[in-house]
């Protein structure tokens, strides 16, 4: 008997309901948000800011916030794409039980998804590392605008996660924001490279997979272990692990089906036919 095409197998998985989706940067590139890796899973650009360096160095924090001042509007103004909207509709139909997203852009929620686990946090929130007060990223942008009038007209190419590609020394003279409550260190409420995903988030994702009918990876190479661990867990449980992704993934050897298509176009077409 001929094996069903990967597209058909993904459609059947979703038709059964109770699927956990694990989404990555490939879902948001159509919304104007750059990604980190090429089709082979290799870095396209230098790695982003390191967590420990950000904690230790005022210079690193100043460089981060200067770049973020230019890069944030790309995420702040971004609208969800057809893929996000399709996943939100599939959730409303009971086909998706939870979306675990590695993205920090908030586009799943903007599209109407309600069961979303932000594995790496959300860049629209800012936290004080010293007093733990939280602030809206849009509010922090206005603080930086007022404190840095010479940078208001500056431009730079957008980079992933609200960052920007700037020239060496661009940040000289930039005034990084401080917490208005305690003058402490502000950081976007995201997991930087070199930091650990909070244990409770990992546990929530694993629990959802325990109860799921299968795992569907959407637009992610899974080269970072924080996401790959969920594919390993589902596979160990004997649950189908499938992917919609252009190019290589770290979990290719675990997949029972892989659709090598643009995830936005495939999901939109799938949703229209269900």
Secondary structure as a PSIPRED ss2 file (coil, helix, strand):
# PSIPRED VFORMAT (PSIPRED V4.0)

   1 X C   1.000  0.000  0.000
   2 X C   1.000  0.000  0.000
   3 X C   1.000  0.000  0.000
   4 X C   1.000  0.000  0.000
   5 X C   1.000  0.000  0.000
   6 X H   0.000  1.000  0.000
   7 X H   0.000  1.000  0.000
   8 X H   0.000  1.000  0.000
   9 X H   0.000  1.000  0.000
  10 X H   0.000  1.000  0.000
  11 X H   0.000  1.000  0.000
  12 X H   0.000  1.000  0.000
  13 X H   0.000  1.000  0.000
  14 X H   0.000  1.000  0.000
  15 X H   0.000  1.000  0.000
  16 X C   1.000  0.000  0.000
  17 X C   1.000  0.000  0.000
  18 X C   1.000  0.000  0.000
  19 X E   0.000  0.000  1.000
  20 X E   0.000  0.000  1.000
  21 X E   0.000  0.000  1.000
  22 X E   0.000  0.000  1.000
  23 X E   0.000  0.000  1.000
  24 X C   1.000  0.000  0.000
  25 X H   0.000  1.000  0.000
  26 X H   0.000  1.000  0.000
  27 X H   0.000  1.000  0.000
  28 X C   1.000  0.000  0.000
  29 X H   0.000  1.000  0.000
  30 X H   0.000  1.000  0.000
  31 X H   0.000  1.000  0.000
  32 X C   1.000  0.000  0.000
  33 X C   1.000  0.000  0.000
  34 X C   1.000  0.000  0.000
  35 X C   1.000  0.000  0.000
  36 X C   1.000  0.000  0.000
  37 X E   0.000  0.000  1.000
  38 X C   1.000  0.000  0.000
  39 X C   1.000  0.000  0.000
  40 X C   1.000  0.000  0.000
  41 X C   1.000  0.000  0.000
  42 X C   1.000  0.000  0.000
  43 X E   0.000  0.000  1.000
  44 X C   1.000  0.000  0.000
  45 X C   1.000  0.000  0.000
  46 X C   1.000  0.000  0.000
  47 X C   1.000  0.000  0.000
  48 X C   1.000  0.000  0.000
  49 X C   1.000  0.000  0.000
  50 X E   0.000  0.000  1.000
  51 X H   0.000  1.000  0.000
  52 X H   0.000  1.000  0.000
  53 X H   0.000  1.000  0.000
  54 X H   0.000  1.000  0.000
  55 X H   0.000  1.000  0.000
  56 X H   0.000  1.000  0.000
  57 X C   1.000  0.000  0.000
  58 X H   0.000  1.000  0.000
  59 X H   0.000  1.000  0.000
  60 X H   0.000  1.000  0.000
  61 X H   0.000  1.000  0.000
  62 X H   0.000  1.000  0.000
  63 X H   0.000  1.000  0.000
  64 X H   0.000  1.000  0.000
  65 X H   0.000  1.000  0.000
  66 X H   0.000  1.000  0.000
  67 X H   0.000  1.000  0.000
  68 X H   0.000  1.000  0.000
  69 X H   0.000  1.000  0.000
  70 X H   0.000  1.000  0.000
  71 X H   0.000  1.000  0.000
  72 X H   0.000  1.000  0.000
  73 X H   0.000  1.000  0.000
  74 X H   0.000  1.000  0.000
  75 X H   0.000  1.000  0.000
  76 X H   0.000  1.000  0.000
  77 X H   0.000  1.000  0.000
  78 X C   1.000  0.000  0.000
  79 X C   1.000  0.000  0.000
  80 X C   1.000  0.000  0.000
  81 X C   1.000  0.000  0.000
  82 X H   0.000  1.000  0.000
  83 X H   0.000  1.000  0.000
  84 X H   0.000  1.000  0.000
  85 X H   0.000  1.000  0.000
  86 X H   0.000  1.000  0.000
  87 X H   0.000  1.000  0.000
  88 X H   0.000  1.000  0.000
  89 X H   0.000  1.000  0.000
  90 X H   0.000  1.000  0.000
  91 X H   0.000  1.000  0.000
  92 X H   0.000  1.000  0.000
  93 X C   1.000  0.000  0.000
  94 X C   1.000  0.000  0.000
  95 X C   1.000  0.000  0.000
  96 X E   0.000  0.000  1.000
  97 X E   0.000  0.000  1.000
  98 X E   0.000  0.000  1.000
  99 X E   0.000  0.000  1.000
 100 X E   0.000  0.000  1.000
 101 X E   0.000  0.000  1.000
 102 X C   1.000  0.000  0.000
 103 X C   1.000  0.000  0.000
 104 X C   1.000  0.000  0.000
 105 X C   1.000  0.000  0.000
 106 X C   1.000  0.000  0.000
 107 X H   0.000  1.000  0.000
 108 X H   0.000  1.000  0.000
 109 X H   0.000  1.000  0.000
 110 X H   0.000  1.000  0.000
 111 X H   0.000  1.000  0.000
 112 X C   1.000  0.000  0.000
 113 X C   1.000  0.000  0.000
 114 X C   1.000  0.000  0.000
 115 X C   1.000  0.000  0.000
 116 X E   0.000  0.000  1.000
 117 X E   0.000  0.000  1.000
 118 X E   0.000  0.000  1.000
 119 X C   1.000  0.000  0.000
 120 X C   1.000  0.000  0.000
 121 X E   0.000  0.000  1.000
 122 X E   0.000  0.000  1.000
 123 X E   0.000  0.000  1.000
 124 X E   0.000  0.000  1.000
 125 X E   0.000  0.000  1.000
 126 X E   0.000  0.000  1.000
 127 X E   0.000  0.000  1.000
 128 X E   0.000  0.000  1.000
 129 X C   1.000  0.000  0.000
 130 X C   1.000  0.000  0.000
 131 X C   1.000  0.000  0.000
 132 X C   1.000  0.000  0.000
 133 X C   1.000  0.000  0.000
 134 X E   0.000  0.000  1.000
 135 X E   0.000  0.000  1.000
 136 X E   0.000  0.000  1.000
 137 X H   0.000  1.000  0.000
 138 X H   0.000  1.000  0.000
 139 X H   0.000  1.000  0.000
 140 X H   0.000  1.000  0.000
 141 X H   0.000  1.000  0.000
 142 X H   0.000  1.000  0.000
 143 X H   0.000  1.000  0.000
 144 X H   0.000  1.000  0.000
 145 X H   0.000  1.000  0.000
 146 X H   0.000  1.000  0.000
 147 X H   0.000  1.000  0.000
 148 X C   1.000  0.000  0.000
 149 X H   0.000  1.000  0.000
 150 X H   0.000  1.000  0.000
 151 X H   0.000  1.000  0.000
 152 X C   1.000  0.000  0.000
 153 X C   1.000  0.000  0.000
 154 X C   1.000  0.000  0.000
 155 X C   1.000  0.000  0.000
 156 X C   1.000  0.000  0.000
 157 X E   0.000  0.000  1.000
 158 X E   0.000  0.000  1.000
 159 X C   1.000  0.000  0.000
 160 X H   0.000  1.000  0.000
 161 X H   0.000  1.000  0.000
 162 X H   0.000  1.000  0.000
 163 X C   1.000  0.000  0.000
 164 X E   0.000  0.000  1.000
 165 X E   0.000  0.000  1.000
 166 X C   1.000  0.000  0.000
 167 X C   1.000  0.000  0.000
 168 X C   1.000  0.000  0.000
 169 X C   1.000  0.000  0.000
 170 X C   1.000  0.000  0.000
 171 X C   1.000  0.000  0.000
 172 X C   1.000  0.000  0.000
 173 X C   1.000  0.000  0.000
 174 X C   1.000  0.000  0.000
 175 X C   1.000  0.000  0.000
 176 X C   1.000  0.000  0.000
 177 X C   1.000  0.000  0.000
 178 X E   0.000  0.000  1.000
 179 X C   1.000  0.000  0.000
 180 X C   1.000  0.000  0.000
 181 X C   1.000  0.000  0.000
 182 X C   1.000  0.000  0.000
 183 X C   1.000  0.000  0.000
 184 X C   1.000  0.000  0.000
 185 X E   0.000  0.000  1.000
 186 X E   0.000  0.000  1.000
 187 X E   0.000  0.000  1.000
 188 X E   0.000  0.000  1.000
 189 X E   0.000  0.000  1.000
 190 X E   0.000  0.000  1.000
 191 X C   1.000  0.000  0.000
 192 X C   1.000  0.000  0.000
 193 X E   0.000  0.000  1.000
 194 X C   1.000  0.000  0.000
 195 X C   1.000  0.000  0.000
 196 X C   1.000  0.000  0.000
 197 X C   1.000  0.000  0.000
 198 X C   1.000  0.000  0.000
 199 X H   0.000  1.000  0.000
 200 X H   0.000  1.000  0.000
 201 X H   0.000  1.000  0.000
 202 X H   0.000  1.000  0.000
 203 X H   0.000  1.000  0.000
 204 X H   0.000  1.000  0.000
 205 X H   0.000  1.000  0.000
 206 X H   0.000  1.000  0.000
 207 X H   0.000  1.000  0.000
 208 X H   0.000  1.000  0.000
 209 X H   0.000  1.000  0.000
 210 X H   0.000  1.000  0.000
 211 X H   0.000  1.000  0.000
 212 X C   1.000  0.000  0.000
 213 X C   1.000  0.000  0.000
 214 X E   0.000  0.000  1.000
 215 X E   0.000  0.000  1.000
 216 X E   0.000  0.000  1.000
 217 X E   0.000  0.000  1.000
 218 X E   0.000  0.000  1.000
 219 X C   1.000  0.000  0.000
 220 X C   1.000  0.000  0.000
 221 X C   1.000  0.000  0.000
 222 X C   1.000  0.000  0.000
 223 X C   1.000  0.000  0.000
 224 X C   1.000  0.000  0.000
 225 X H   0.000  1.000  0.000
 226 X H   0.000  1.000  0.000
 227 X H   0.000  1.000  0.000
 228 X H   0.000  1.000  0.000
 229 X H   0.000  1.000  0.000
 230 X H   0.000  1.000  0.000
 231 X H   0.000  1.000  0.000
 232 X H   0.000  1.000  0.000
 233 X H   0.000  1.000  0.000
 234 X H   0.000  1.000  0.000
 235 X H   0.000  1.000  0.000
 236 X H   0.000  1.000  0.000
 237 X C   1.000  0.000  0.000
 238 X C   1.000  0.000  0.000
 239 X C   1.000  0.000  0.000
 240 X E   0.000  0.000  1.000
 241 X E   0.000  0.000  1.000
 242 X E   0.000  0.000  1.000
 243 X E   0.000  0.000  1.000
 244 X E   0.000  0.000  1.000
 245 X C   1.000  0.000  0.000
 246 X C   1.000  0.000  0.000
 247 X C   1.000  0.000  0.000
 248 X C   1.000  0.000  0.000
 249 X C   1.000  0.000  0.000
 250 X C   1.000  0.000  0.000
 251 X C   1.000  0.000  0.000
 252 X H   0.000  1.000  0.000
 253 X H   0.000  1.000  0.000
 254 X H   0.000  1.000  0.000
 255 X C   1.000  0.000  0.000
 256 X C   1.000  0.000  0.000
 257 X E   0.000  0.000  1.000
 258 X E   0.000  0.000  1.000
 259 X E   0.000  0.000  1.000
 260 X C   1.000  0.000  0.000
 261 X C   1.000  0.000  0.000
 262 X C   1.000  0.000  0.000
 263 X H   0.000  1.000  0.000
 264 X H   0.000  1.000  0.000
 265 X H   0.000  1.000  0.000
 266 X H   0.000  1.000  0.000
 267 X H   0.000  1.000  0.000
 268 X H   0.000  1.000  0.000
 269 X H   0.000  1.000  0.000
 270 X H   0.000  1.000  0.000
 271 X H   0.000  1.000  0.000
 272 X H   0.000  1.000  0.000
 273 X C   1.000  0.000  0.000
 274 X C   1.000  0.000  0.000
